[in-house]
């Protein structure tokens, strides 16, 4: 599962994905998306 997260992270950073839906627990560990204008937790 960690490898899949890494692929999603790289695709998002490269602009291949517009949206990533993930739990706060997932996004708080190992993701660095400081370039984002907004993050929404539901």
PEHUZI-V653372 format. One record per residue. N is the residue number from 1. RES is the residue in one small letter. SS is DSSP state (2 for helix, 1 for strand, 0 for the rest). PSI is psi in degrees with one decimal (* if undefined). Layout:
# PEHUZI-V653372
n=N res=RES ss=SS psi=PSI
n=N res=RES ss=SS psi=PSI
This chain:
# PEHUZI-V653372
n=1 res=x ss=0 psi=-34.8
n=2 res=x ss=2 psi=-39.4
n=3 res=x ss=2 psi=-39.0
n=4 res=x ss=2 psi=-41.3
n=5 res=x ss=2 psi=-40.8
n=6 res=x ss=2 psi=-40.4
n=7 res=x ss=2 psi=-40.2
n=8 res=x ss=2 psi=-43.9
n=9 res=x ss=2 psi=-46.9
n=10 res=x ss=2 psi=-42.0
n=11 res=x ss=2 psi=-39.6
n=12 res=x ss=2 psi=-46.4
n=13 res=x ss=2 psi=-32.0
n=14 res=x ss=0 psi=-3.8
n=15 res=x ss=0 psi=11.3
n=16 res=x ss=0 psi=-18.1
n=17 res=x ss=0 psi=135.6
n=18 res=x ss=0 psi=-31.5
n=19 res=x ss=0 psi=140.7
n=20 res=x ss=0 psi=123.5
n=21 res=x ss=0 psi=119.3
n=22 res=x ss=0 psi=159.4
n=23 res=x ss=0 psi=154.6
n=24 res=x ss=2 psi=-35.0
n=25 res=x ss=2 psi=-37.5
n=26 res=x ss=2 psi=-45.8
n=27 res=x ss=2 psi=-18.9
n=28 res=x ss=0 psi=-9.9
n=29 res=x ss=0 psi=120.6
n=30 res=x ss=0 psi=-2.2
n=31 res=x ss=0 psi=136.7
n=32 res=x ss=0 psi=91.9
n=33 res=x ss=0 psi=52.1
n=34 res=x ss=0 psi=-16.8
n=35 res=x ss=0 psi=-3.8
n=36 res=x ss=0 psi=144.7
n=37 res=x ss=0 psi=-29.9
n=38 res=x ss=0 psi=144.9
n=39 res=x ss=0 psi=129.6
n=40 res=x ss=0 psi=125.5
n=41 res=x ss=0 psi=132.4
n=42 res=x ss=0 psi=*
